[in-house]
Amino acid sequence: MSTEDAIIELLEDLCPGVDFKSCTTLIDDRRIDSLTMIALVADLEDKFEVDIPAVEIVADNFNSAAAIAGMIDRLVEEDLD
């Protein structure tokens, strides 16, 4: 399973009914609210065993499943270095 697919599963559990595969405005269109964001960050940290610093919690990193996957892959890679 790809990082993006795993993230889509997490998102679907938190916020059913959104097309996470194609949506690129999750934050901008408020499909993810602040409480969901807190839960999502905690779920991502648990699932991928990575710490997401507060500076990474910006719309550019969370507007789409692909953007979240890119951030997670980058953070995991940085942890390996």
Secondary structure, DSSP 8 states (H G I E B T S, - for coil): --HHHHHHHHHHHHSTT--TTT-S-TTTTTSS-HHHHHHHHHHHHHHHT----GGG-SHHHHSSHHHHHHHHHHHHHHHH-
